[in-house]
Each structure stands twice: as structure tokens, then as C-alpha cells.
């Protein structure tokens, strides 16, 4: 989805199995939706923990990170507990949301179909920024903060 597009609302269970909607998450401010391939893997842990470590900077901008992968809710819960992640992790086991955002690939084996992509979404559900890097784990949070700061200054 390109910058400026309005994303459709969706509903997925979080790490506790509680249904969450994008529109509900946006009531508290912009959402930084980061897609990652697999909970508990090295790169995904580094990425999620970097979002965690920058939580006060996101909060200052009124935004919250929200992670999403195809892992089931119970594995997302273990990921949250193991890394003290203070934001929701959504379970997209059918890949519906990843496909809608263009964050899905069919050619990798196992549970690695979700592409590492981040979308900064404004409260009107428009995409403010898209960040894509499969190997630079800290870039997603850093670039998302920069996009939020640009949006605030505009």
C-alpha cells in the first residue's frame, strides 16, 4: 500500500486472544504497524525490542507500535512475556492482513511468509509512511519515529 492510501479496517486477535480492530487501536493516536516473520526468532526479537526500547519516544508523539505476524496468539503471548513488550502483537494466521498490506510472500517455506514491513498509519487510517528492510532490524522503529515527527511538523 502506498503512502496516502486509506487502509481498510481489520480485526485480529492479540497475544491474549482478545479481538482488536485497527479502528479501535487508532482511537489512542497513530499506529506503527510492524509486520515480522516469526516471533521468538533472532531478527524479530531484535526488531520488537528496539520498538520496546523507544516506547517513550513513540508515546511523546501519541503513537503506539503494534506488531503483527502469522504466529498464533499463544506464541505471541510467549514473545510478549519473554521480552516485556508493552504493545499488542496481533495474530494473522490466515495471512489476510499481510496480503492486504503487501507484506506477504508465498515462496518461503515454513512460517516465514510475512515480510518485514512497517506502516505508519494516521488516525484517519491513511498511510503516512512505509518502511521496508528485511535485514536492518532497528531501521523500522527509527524511520517510523522520523515519519511521525515529520507528520507532526507539517
VENCORQUI-V195417 format. One line per field, one symbol per residue. phi: phi as a letter, one per 20 degrees, with the letter a starting at -180 (. if undefined). Layout:
# VENCORQUI-V195417
phi = ???
This chain:
# VENCORQUI-V195417
phi = .fgnfeeffbcbfefdnffcdffffffepgddedebfbgmegffffffffggfdgffffgemdcfbebbeffgfffffffffcleebfdeddfemffgffemdcceeefmddffefbccedffemeeeacccbecefeffffffffffffffff
